[in-house]
Amino acid sequence: MRIDVTSVTSPVEAARGLIDTAYRVYYTPTNTNHLLVTTENSRLLKFDAPTGKLIAEVRLSLLPNTRKI
């Protein structure tokens, strides 16, 4: 599977030159069938593994007591 994380970057971030890149990639157990990607810009992206569609996005910098993963 190939997922382009830069396509998930918001237009505002792209205009500021903040193109995101994958930092770590994890597969969840097969019963949930997700692909989790942490990015250089402190985001957690959850994709549907079979289709590659984005399911959820969490900004880790907005969560209390978080640090760079």
Buried (B, 14 or more C-beta within 10 A) or exposed (E): EEBEBEEBBEEEBEEEEEEBEBBEBEEEEEEEEBBBBBBEBBBBBBBEBEEEEBEEBBEBEEEEEEEEE
